[in-house]
Amino acid sequence: MADLLSTHVAIIGTGHAGVECAWALRAAGFEGDIMLLGAEPHPPYERPPLSKGLLTGTTSADRIALRAGDTYEKQGIRYSADDPVASIDTAARLIHTQAGRRIAYQHCVLATGASARGIAGLAGDHVHAVRGLDDAHRLRDAIRPGHRLLIVGAGYLGLEAACSARKLGAEVCVLEQQRGVMAGKVSAPTAERMETLHRHAGIDIRHGVAVTGWQRTPDAWRASLACGGVVDGQQVLVSIGAVADTRLAEAAGLECRDGIVVDEQCRASAPGIYAIGDCASAYRAELQRHARVESVQNALMQARTAAAVIAGKRPPAAKPLTFWSEQHGRRLQMAGLVHPALPCDDHVHATAKGWLVERYQQGRLAALEAVDSPVEFIKGVPRIGTPPVHV
Ligand SMILES: Cc1cc2nc3c(=O)[nH]c(=O)nc-3n(C[C@H](O)[C@H](O)[C@H](O)COP(=O)(O)OP(=O)(O)OC[C@H]3O[C@@H](n4cnc5c(N)ncnc54)[C@H](O)[C@@H]3O)c2cc1C
C-alpha cells in the first residue's frame, strides 16, 4: 500500500476556485500544509480566454496561467497535476487518488468545477465542447475558413465561440431552441442589440429552433429541425451549459442537488468539507433558493470565504455577483441576479460608447448590464438591492 501523506488542507481541483483558496489561506495567515490536487495535465489556467483569445490566437496557453509556476513552492503550496482524486472517506478524513496516493486531511475543499453538457448520439472527431484547454486547442485546429461551424446553444460561450470562429473566417450558424440569444441571462434590449451585432458580422443565428435529430453524412453533421429544414456543418460545437462535477461528493455521501449543497460559509454536509466555485450550490437570497453560479468572481469569493473560515478569520462581506463576456470587441458586464419567476422592469440608458440596463424587480435594482460602459457599471453595482434613483 502507498505511503500515507498528510496535510492540514487538501484542495481538490485547480481551477480559479481551488487556486484562489490556496492563496487566500496564505493571505489570511494560515501556516499549515496546503495540498492542491489537480486532475488535468496542465498547470492551472484561466478558462475565460478559451472561448475568446485562445480560439482566435490572440493569446496562448503559456499566457493564461493562473499563477507563475515557481510561486506555488514559494507559497509553500504542494501542487500535483494529472492525478484525479478517486474517493474521499469523510469519516476517516482520507483521500485516495487514482495513482494510489493516500492523503489524510483536516479540511478538504472541493473545487471540482463542472463538465460540458453533451447531446446523446452526437460525438466523435467533428464534435466539440469548450470546457478545458485541450477542448479549445482541438476546436481551434478544426476551424477552417469557409467551412461551417454549427453551434448548438446561443448562451455566452456559444456566442463568444461564434465570434472567434467568424474572425478566423469560418461560416457560423448558431441554433438555439429558446427565443432570443442569452435567453434568461440578459434583458431583451441587450439580447436584441447583441444579436444585431452577430448578424452584422455574418453569423447566422436561428433561435426558437428545435433540433430533432443528428445524422452523420460523408463530410458533415446534419441537424434536422422541428420546422422541417436541415442544416449541415463540418464541425459542431455543443454549448448547452455545464453540469456540476459532483461525482466525488455524491460517492462520499455529501448532500448534492444540482451542485454540492453548502451553507453561507461554504461548508458541505460533512464535517471538515467545503465546496466552492462551479461545483457548489449555495443559498442565494435574491432567488430565495440554493443555486450554482458559474462565474470567476463567484469562484474567487467562495474561495476567500472558505479560506477565511478554515483560517479562523472573518469571511469577506458578501458582494453582488458579477460576470463579463466579450463579443465582437464589445465588453458586456453584468451584476446581480434576477428572479426568473418575477417580472422585470428594464430601464435602458445610452452611454458614451454603449448602454446600461437597470433591471428592477419588486421596486429594487436586481441586476445591471453594461456594454462598453465600465464607469457606469462600477458606479451602479453598489446600488444593487436599492430602490430606483429619480433624477
Ligand atoms: C470557455 C469558458 C469561458 C468562460 N468565460 C467566462 C467569462 O468571460 N467570465 C466569467 O466570469 N466566467 C467565465 N467562465 C466561467 C468561469 O471560467 C468558471 O466559473 C470558473 O472557471 C469556475 O472555476 P472553478 O475553479 O470552480 O472550476 P473549474 O475551472 O472548472 O476547475 C475545476 C477543476 O477541478 C478539476 N477536477 C474535477 N474533478 C477532479 C478530481 N476528482 N480530482 C482532481 N481535480 C478534479 C477539473 O479538472 C478542473 O481543473 C467561462 C467558462 C468557460 C468554460
The ligand as an SDF file (V2000), in Angstrom:
LIG
                    3D

 53 58  0  0  0  0  0  0  0  0999 V2000
  -14.9160   28.6700  -22.1930 C   0  0  0  0  0  0  0  0  0  0  0  0
  -15.3230   29.3650  -20.9260 C   0  0  0  0  0  0  0  0  0  0  0  0
  -15.4070   30.7620  -20.9020 C   0  0  0  0  0  0  0  0  0  0  0  0
  -15.7900   31.4140  -19.7330 C   0  0  0  0  0  0  0  0  0  0  0  0
  -15.8600   32.7820  -19.7380 N   0  0  0  0  0  0  0  0  0  0  0  0
  -16.1730   33.4320  -18.5970 C   0  0  0  0  0  0  0  0  0  0  0  0
  -16.1940   34.8590  -18.5490 C   0  0  0  0  0  0  0  0  0  0  0  0
  -15.9650   35.5350  -19.5520 O   0  0  0  0  0  0  0  0  0  0  0  0
  -16.4660   35.4460  -17.3670 N   0  0  0  0  0  0  0  0  0  0  0  0
  -16.7160   34.7280  -16.2170 C   0  0  0  0  0  0  0  0  0  0  0  0
  -16.9600   35.3140  -15.1490 O   0  0  0  0  0  0  0  0  0  0  0  0
  -16.7200   33.3870  -16.2350 N   0  0  0  0  0  0  0  0  0  0  0  0
  -16.4570   32.7260  -17.3930 C   0  0  0  0  0  0  0  0  0  0  0  0
  -16.4590   31.3570  -17.4150 N   0  0  0  0  0  0  0  0  0  0  0  0
  -16.8060   30.6220  -16.1860 C   0  0  0  0  0  0  0  0  0  0  0  0
  -15.6040   30.5210  -15.2890 C   0  0  0  0  0  0  0  0  0  0  0  0
  -14.4680   30.2000  -16.0300 O   0  0  0  0  0  0  0  0  0  0  0  0
  -15.8880   29.4750  -14.2170 C   0  0  0  0  0  0  0  0  0  0  0  0
  -16.9970   29.9140  -13.4610 O   0  0  0  0  0  0  0  0  0  0  0  0
  -14.6880   29.2730  -13.3050 C   0  0  0  0  0  0  0  0  0  0  0  0
  -13.5750   28.8860  -14.0480 O   0  0  0  0  0  0  0  0  0  0  0  0
  -15.0210   28.2230  -12.2580 C   0  0  0  0  0  0  0  0  0  0  0  0
  -13.8520   27.8640  -11.5790 O   0  0  0  0  0  0  0  0  0  0  0  0
  -13.8110   26.5330  -10.7100 P   0  0  0  0  0  0  0  0  0  0  0  0
  -12.4480   26.5010  -10.1210 O   0  0  0  0  0  0  0  0  0  0  0  0
  -14.9960   26.4480   -9.8470 O   0  0  0  0  0  0  0  0  0  0  0  0
  -13.9830   25.3290  -11.7580 O   0  0  0  0  0  0  0  0  0  0  0  0
  -13.0550   24.8540  -12.9350 P   0  0  0  0  0  0  0  0  0  0  0  0
  -12.3420   25.9970  -13.5470 O   0  0  0  0  0  0  0  0  0  0  0  0
  -13.9120   24.0060  -13.8050 O   0  0  0  0  0  0  0  0  0  0  0  0
  -11.9630   23.9330  -12.2340 O   0  0  0  0  0  0  0  0  0  0  0  0
  -12.2840   22.6890  -11.6940 C   0  0  0  0  0  0  0  0  0  0  0  0
  -11.0640   21.8030  -11.7610 C   0  0  0  0  0  0  0  0  0  0  0  0
  -11.2960   20.6590  -10.9530 O   0  0  0  0  0  0  0  0  0  0  0  0
  -10.7100   19.5420  -11.5830 C   0  0  0  0  0  0  0  0  0  0  0  0
  -11.2830   18.2970  -11.0630 N   0  0  0  0  0  0  0  0  0  0  0  0
  -12.5130   17.7850  -11.2740 C   0  0  0  0  0  0  0  0  0  0  0  0
  -12.6200   16.5870  -10.6440 N   0  0  0  0  0  0  0  0  0  0  0  0
  -11.4400   16.3500  -10.0280 C   0  0  0  0  0  0  0  0  0  0  0  0
  -10.9240   15.2740   -9.2470 C   0  0  0  0  0  0  0  0  0  0  0  0
  -11.6560   14.1940   -8.9760 N   0  0  0  0  0  0  0  0  0  0  0  0
   -9.6710   15.3620   -8.7840 N   0  0  0  0  0  0  0  0  0  0  0  0
   -8.9010   16.4600   -9.0180 C   0  0  0  0  0  0  0  0  0  0  0  0
   -9.3400   17.5050   -9.7770 N   0  0  0  0  0  0  0  0  0  0  0  0
  -10.5810   17.4420  -10.2610 C   0  0  0  0  0  0  0  0  0  0  0  0
  -11.0480   19.7940  -13.0540 C   0  0  0  0  0  0  0  0  0  0  0  0
  -10.2120   19.0320  -13.8960 O   0  0  0  0  0  0  0  0  0  0  0  0
  -10.7610   21.2870  -13.1660 C   0  0  0  0  0  0  0  0  0  0  0  0
   -9.4160   21.5270  -13.4850 O   0  0  0  0  0  0  0  0  0  0  0  0
  -16.0890   30.6710  -18.5710 C   0  0  0  0  0  0  0  0  0  0  0  0
  -16.0220   29.2660  -18.5960 C   0  0  0  0  0  0  0  0  0  0  0  0
  -15.6430   28.6170  -19.7570 C   0  0  0  0  0  0  0  0  0  0  0  0
  -15.5810   27.1060  -19.7790 C   0  0  0  0  0  0  0  0  0  0  0  0
  1  2  1  0
  2  3  1  0
  2 52  2  0
  3  4  2  0
  4  5  1  0
  4 50  1  0
  5  6  2  0
  6  7  1  0
  6 13  1  0
  7  8  2  0
  7  9  1  0
  9 10  1  0
 10 11  2  0
 10 12  1  0
 12 13  2  0
 13 14  1  0
 14 15  1  0
 14 50  1  0
 15 16  1  0
 16 17  1  0
 16 18  1  0
 18 19  1  0
 18 20  1  0
 20 21  1  0
 20 22  1  0
 22 23  1  0
 23 24  1  0
 24 25  2  0
 24 26  1  0
 24 27  1  0
 27 28  1  0
 28 29  2  0
 28 30  1  0
 28 31  1  0
 31 32  1  0
 32 33  1  0
 33 34  1  0
 33 48  1  0
 34 35  1  0
 35 36  1  0
 35 46  1  0
 36 37  1  0
 36 45  1  0
 37 38  2  0
 38 39  1  0
 39 40  1  0
 39 45  2  0
 40 41  1  0
 40 42  2  0
 42 43  1  0
 43 44  2  0
 44 45  1  0
 46 47  1  0
 46 48  1  0
 48 49  1  0
 50 51  2  0
 51 52  1  0
 52 53  1  0
M  END
$$$$
